[in-house]
């Protein structure tokens, strides 16, 4: 690219320089010839005044030298009227036509005593023509000198254009060179922490600098992604170690089942089943979270009130000791949102399970769905200890578990999964503490439309 840019810049400047030099050469040549023609015109006027009454023939013939005045001769219209002596300047049919008045004056080139000369043929009246000629050596010499000077200037301009083109390409492509070096370094070291050095003051219109800045931004996002993946692997290995160890211990017990009583074998088999289910749920959650995005199945208009009611019924079956109170505003009963019913049910079950887990015995979990200005708002509140201030910023992080939750069942992935599903549906999920105690989770769903636009699309999952 640097070579092509250098050649392109050099060629562009070279074309301009050569064009300017060629134009200057033509202008100089035209001006020199114009000055010579003016000199011939003045000489012709002077000769016409001096030799108007002279007979045809050469009236002034000492023009072989540069310092000599112009040669002049009178030519009649008829050849029969020519003088006995020869003419100094060439006489042609065009000369006779000028003498006869059928043609206007004209300039012509000729050789005079072995030298270049220029001649003016103009009518004199009374059937005669006046021919005046001077040597054109000075014009030719001036043209050659101008051509040499302009050629030297053009060559210097081309060389200078090449140097400037190389400098421009080297300076202009410096961010690209740094970008390439950084990309090669990252490919060799697999370390996304490298960045491209940017100038202290960046111009908004500098495309290459903006490209380097965008590449740095991309590297920052890549570094975050790599760090998140590494943290996910480390956290997953830590979380899987405990259930796998317990599963292995119970499996070893079952291998020696001949030494166990029937009750012991039943307890060990039940423990293996529970631990397998926990590991299965954990692995499935890890697979979904590792994608960093929600799958894109068929989206349909979902009646949110029905999905909420179905999720609350499922939570009552799963947590029979926890009372659930559901309140759906009248204007929110028939509203729909664009989404995937199964994924929305998963989001709600994660929030309801979390609320039931921290609810004291006999205290209800309150679920409220209302219509808002730009959508719907779903609130899930428990009457437990609430969320500590130091834990509040991290409740949606993967594998994060507060001190009060470490003794409870779960892997710390439920709320992370809920936020991921909410973001996939362009919804906002927030956590806080409710007035009077307990945790409060608020889900804001956009685009809460009337039920008349419900789509008849089948999707495996909870009924809409």
N, C-alpha and C positions, 0 to 999 in steps of 0.2 A: 504493500500500500504506500509506503514511504517513497519507493522508486516511482510508482505511477503518479503520485501527487507531485513529486519533483519534476517529472517529465511534463506533466500537464501544465504546471505553473510556468516552467521554462518555455514550453511551446507557445503558451498564450502571450507571454511577454515578448518572445521572439517575433511572433506574428505582428504584434503591435509595433515593435521597433522597426522591423523591416518595412512595414507599411508606411510608417512615418518617414523613414529615410527615402523610400521610393517617391513618396509625395514631395518631399523637400527637393529631391533631385530634379523632378519634373518642373517644379516651380522655379528653381535656379536656372535651369536650361531655358525655360520660356522667357525669363526676365533677361538673360544675356542675349538671346536672339532678338527680343523686343528692343533692347538698347541698340543693337546693330542695325535693325530696321529703321529706327529713328535717325541714326546717323546717315543711312542711305537716303532717307527722305529729305533730310536737310541738304545733303550734297546734291540731290536731284534738283531741289529748288534753286540752289545757288548756280548750278550749271545751266538751268533753264534761263535764268536771268542773264548770264554771261554769254551763252552761245546760241541764243534764239535765232540770230540772223546768220549763223555760220552754215555753210553747205554740208550735206551729209558726209560722214566720215568720222574718224577718231579726232576728238577735240582735246582730250587729256589722257595720256597713256602711261604716265609714270606711277603705276600703282603696284609695282612688283615688290615694294618695300613696305614695311609696317608703318613707317613714319610718313610715307607719301600720301598725297590726297587721293580721292577716289578717281578711278578711271571713268571716262565718259565718252560716248560716241552717239552720233545722230544717224538714224536709219530711216530711209524713205519707205513709203508703202509699196512702191513698185521696185522690183529688182533692177529694172532698166535704169533707174536713177542712181544706182550705187556708184560710189567713187571708184577711181581706177585702183587705188591702194587697198590692201586687205583690211578687214575689220580686226580690232584687237579682241573684242568680245564676241561670243557666238551669236549668230543671227539665225532665227528659226521662223517657221510659219507663224507662230504665236506672236513674234516680234512684228511681222508685217501686219497682222490683224490689229495690234495695238496702234500702229502708225496709221492704219486706215480708220481707226475709231470704232471697230467692231468688237473690240475686247478691252476690258479694263486693265489697269496696271497690276503687275504680279511680281512676286519675289521668286528667285530660283537659286540653286546651288550649282557651282562650277569649279573647275580647276584653273588657276591662273598662275602661270610660270611655276608649275609644280606645287602650288599651295592651294589650300581650300579658300574659296571666296564666295561672297554672296552678292547677287545682282538684283537691281530693281529696274524693271522695264515699265515706263510710264509714257502716255501720249504727250506730245509737245505742241501739237497743232500744225496746220498746213500740211497734213499728210505725212507727218514725221513722228518718230518715237525716240525717246531719250533713254539710253541704257547707262546706268551707273553701277559700278562694282567696287567693292573693297575686300581686302583679305579678312578671313574669318579665323585666323590662327588664335587670336586671343579668346574668342568664344569657345573654340574646341579645347584650348588649354584650361580655361575656367571650368568647363564641363567635366573634364577629366579630373581636375583637382577636387571639384565638389563630389564626384563619384567616389574618389579614393577616401576623402574625409568622411563621407557618409557611410561608406562601407566599413571603415574602422570603427566609427561610432556604433554601427549596427552590430558588429562582431563583439565589441565591448559590452553592448547592451545584452546580447545573448548570453555571454559568459556571466554577467552580473545577474541576469534572470535565473540562470542555473544555480548560482550560489544562493540567491534569495529564495528560490524554490526549495532548495535543500534545507535552508534554515526554517522556512515556514513549515515544511513537512515534519521536520524534527521537533519543532516547538509545538505545532498544532496536534501532533499525534502522540505527544508525551503521555497524556492520560491513557491512551489506548495501550501504549507500551507498558505502563504501570499496571493496567488492568490485566493484560496478558500475563505479565510476570506473577501477579497475585494469583490468577487462576491456575497457572502452572504450579505455583508453590502449594496451593491448597490441594491440587490433584496429587502432588507428590507426598505431602505430609498428612492429608486428610484432616487438616486443622482449619476450621472455618473462622478462627479468631483473627485471621489476617485481614487488613484493610488497605485500601488504596489511599495514598497520601494526596490530599486535596490542597490547592493553593489557599493561602490565608483569606483572600478576598475573592469570592466566587461571583462571576457575572451571571445574572439570570439568563442571558441569552447564549451562554457558552454551552453548546450541545454536548461537547466531549466531557466537560466538567460535570454537567448534569448526568451524563451516562455513568461516570465514575461514582457520583454520589448515589445514583440508583443501584449500582452494583454493590456499594457498601451497605445500602439498606437491605438488599437481597441477602448479602452475607450475614447481616445481623439476624434476619429472620431464619436463615438456615442454621445459624449457631443456636438460636432458641429452640428450633425443632430438634436438632441433634441432642442438645442438653435435655430437652423434655423426654426424648426417646430413651436416653441413657438412664434418666431418673426413673422412668416408667419400668425399665427392665430391672433396675436395682430394687425398686419398691415391690415389683411383682415377685421377684425371687425371694424377697424377705417375707412377703405375705404368704407365698405358697409353701415356704419351708415348714411352717407349723402344721397346717393340715396334712401335708404329705408325710411328715414324721408320725403324726398320730395315726394316719391311715396305714402306714407301714407297720406300726406297732400292733394295731388291731388285726392286720392281715397275718402277721406272725403268730398271733394268738390263735387265729382260726386254723392256721396250718397245724398247730398242735391241739386241735380240738378234742383229740381222744383223752387229753388230760383235764379237760374242762367239764364242768357240769352243764346241764341243759340250759339253766338260767344264764350262766356265764357266756355260753355260745350265743344265746339270743341277744344279750347285751352287746357283745362284740360285733355281731352281724348288724345290729341296729346302728352302732357307732360307725361301722364302715359305710353303711348306706348314707347316713347323714353327712359324713365327711366327703363322700363322693359327690353328693349334691352340692355341698359348699364349694368344692374344687371346680365342679362343672360351671356353677354360676360365676365364680371368680374368673375362670378362663374365658367364658363368654363375654363378661364385662370388659376384660382386658382386650379382647379382640376388637370389640366395638370402639373402645376408647383409643386404641392404637391407631385407628384410621384417621383420627383428628377431624373427621367429618361424618355427617350422617349419610346413610345410603339414600339413594334417590328413587324410591319406589313410586307407585302411582299416587299422586296427591289428589284429594277430593275435598269437597265441602263437608265438614264434620259438624254435627250438632253438639256443641261443647257441653251443654247441660247433660246430655245422655251419657257422654264419655265420663264426666265427673261422677254421675250417679252410679255408673257401672263400676268405676274404680273404688268408690266408697263401699259398695256392696262386697266387692272382693276383699277389701281391707277388713271389713267386719268378720268375714269368714276366717281370715288369716289371724286376726287379733280378737278372739271372742271376748276377752276380758276388758277390752278398751271400748268405751262407747264413742260412737261417731255421730256428730250432729251436722247435718247437711242443710244449708239454706241457699236456695237459688231464687234470685229476684225475678219477679214476674216478667219484666222486659228482657230478661236474659234466657228465658226458657227455650225460645225458638231460634235464637241466634246461631249462626254457623261461622266457622273459621276454616281457612285452607290448611290442611294438614294430613297426617297419616294417623288413623285411629290407633293402630297398635303402638306406635311410638309415643303418642300422647298418653295412652294408658300406662306405658312404662314410666313416663315422667311422673304421672300422678301417683302411681304405686310407690315409687321411690320416696316421694315427699310424704305420703301417708305412712309408710313403714317407718320413716325417720321420726315422724311425730308420735306414732304409737309407741316407739321404742323408749321415748323419754317421758311419756305420760305417766303420772303416778296412778296407782290403782284407784279406779273409780272416777277419775277425772276425765272429761271428754276431750276429744279432738274435734275442733270446730272448723268446718269447711264452708266457705261462703263464695258464691259466684254472683257478680253484679256486672251490669253494663257500664262502661266508662265512655268518655268522650270520643276516644279513638280506638275502641276495641272493647275487650272484656278483661276484668280483673278477678283472679281467683286467689283467695287467701286461705292458708292452712295454718291453724294455730293450735299449739298444745299448751298444757298448763304445767310443764315441767320446770327444770331449773333455768331454762333459757340458755343463751349463748354467751359465753364469757367474752369480754371486750378483746382479749388477746387472741381469741379463736375466731372472732367474726370475720377477719379478712381472709381466712383460709378454709372456710367451711366447704367451699366448692372445689378445693384442690384434691387431686387424686391421692388416695391412701391416707389423707389427713384425718386423724381422729383426736378429738379433744380428750383431756384427761378423764373427764367423767364418762366418756364413751368407750374407753379401752377395755372395760370389763364386760361390755355388752356385745352381742353377736353382730357380725357384719365385717366388711372388708374395707370400708372407707371409699367405695367407688359409687355408691348410690347417688349422692348429691352431684358428683362430677358428671355422671351419666345424665342426670336431670338437666343440668345447665347445658350440656352439649346438645341435647334434644331441643331445648328451648331456643338456643341460638339457631339451630337448623330451621326452626319454624319462625324465625325473625321475632321471637318473643324475648321479654326481659324477665329474668328470674333473680330475685333479691332475697336476702335473709336479714332478719333483725330480731329485736326483742319486742314483744307485745306489751302494751300498758297493763300493769297488774301482774306481770310475770309470764314466763313461757316464751317459746320461740315462735316467730311469725315469718312464714315464707309467702311471698307475694309474686304471682305470675301474671304478667301483663301480655295478653294476646292481641295482636293487631288485626284489623279488618273484620270486625264482628258484624256480619251481614244478617239480613232477614232470612228466615228459613225458606222463603220461596225459591231461592237459588240453589237448593240442595241438589247435588249431582247424584244420579243413580249409577254409581260405580262400585263394583264389588271389590272388597279388599279383605284378605284374611286377617281377622283380629276382632276386637270387641265390636258389638253392634253400634252403629252411629246413633 
